[in-house]
């Protein structure tokens, strides 16, 4: 469960809830998942945070004083249909969800909030946003995030050296073509004369860190990535 949302450590979330106890409890959970949590006790304060901070996700109670969750989302959706939005609701408030049909809500969570349900809904909602954030699949379990320039495997960041990451980025930019050794050398070592073994060792280090081979050696020419669906 945790691996599915580790990439949220680079994301921010706006959380709006008027109930003090629930606001405190859920905010503590969100702080473990996200890089930053902006907490508001009503829709007006939440919208101020939205305008000032541009969070990556919005989670709001559907009923709040001053400005309720639906009014908050309606204001946001006037100019923003990209940011994922999740609403918290109780069984007695189900009729209010009819009014949310045209607001592109990404998920609903029924109170009292269950941790597993919360995490799953967040993960599912972020998947829609991720499609527009440059996530490039390199295999079944590996993807590259062009926004953060990080490589993920099974939801966890793979710690790559500078040149290892630069090689991955170069191969992605040229996919599905094979990148010859001369171009790799000129791109990664522009001011150095390096031998062919330096490139080979770089590829071997990447393969060792990943435990699987996403880079194909093309004899006598250079290297390319496997097809993005994991087949060669």
Secondary structure, 3 states (H helix, E strand, C coil): CCHHHHHHHHCEEEEECCCHHHHHHHHHHHHHHCCEEEEECCHHHHHHHHHHHCCCEEEEECCCCCCCHHHHHHHHHCCCCCCEEEEEECHHHHHHHHHHCCCCCCEEEECCCCHHHHHHHHHHHHHHHHCCCCEEECCCCEEEECCCCEEEECCEEECCCHHHHHHHHHHHHHCCCCEEHHHHHHHHCCCCCCCHHHHHHHHHHHHHHHCCCCEEEECCCEEEECCCCCCC
